[in-house]
Amino acid sequence: GEIVATPDALALLQRHGVNAAILLRRHQRGDWGELSVHDRTANDRAIKDGSRILSAYMVAGKKVWVVTDAASDDSISRTSTCVLMAGEY
């Protein structure tokens, strides 16, 4: 699906020399970052059932989220992934 990012998230990453692609690769590999056990379990389940996937990574003391939308009706394809600040969700 489409990959998008909010201006605030991009500005933070750029200010601190963090490439968004690195966070996206971590998210894609199942490295969920700074999540609770409950949220990690939900992500593991989401891979199978097509629900939303959330990762959270700390950048300069601020939490950046990577959110992949729930799968479409075919339970396989996902429409988008967004990189955003935690307060923007």
C-alpha positions, 0 to 999 in steps of 0.5 A: 500500500501507500506510505505517507508521513505527517510533516511533524514526524518528518521534521523530527526525523530529519532534525535528528538524522533518522531515516524514515525508511529505517523505521519502516523496515523495523515495522515490516520485520515485526520489530514493534519498538516501544510497545506493551506486551498486549500491543505486541500480541495484538500486532502478532495477531493482526498479521494473521487476521488483517487488523491494524498494526502499530509500532512505536519508536523513540526519537529524541525522547519523542514517540513516533508511530508507524501505523499500517491500516487494517487489510481490505476485504480480501484480508491480504492487501493493506491500503496504507502505512503512516509515520506520525507523532503519537499525538497525531493519531 
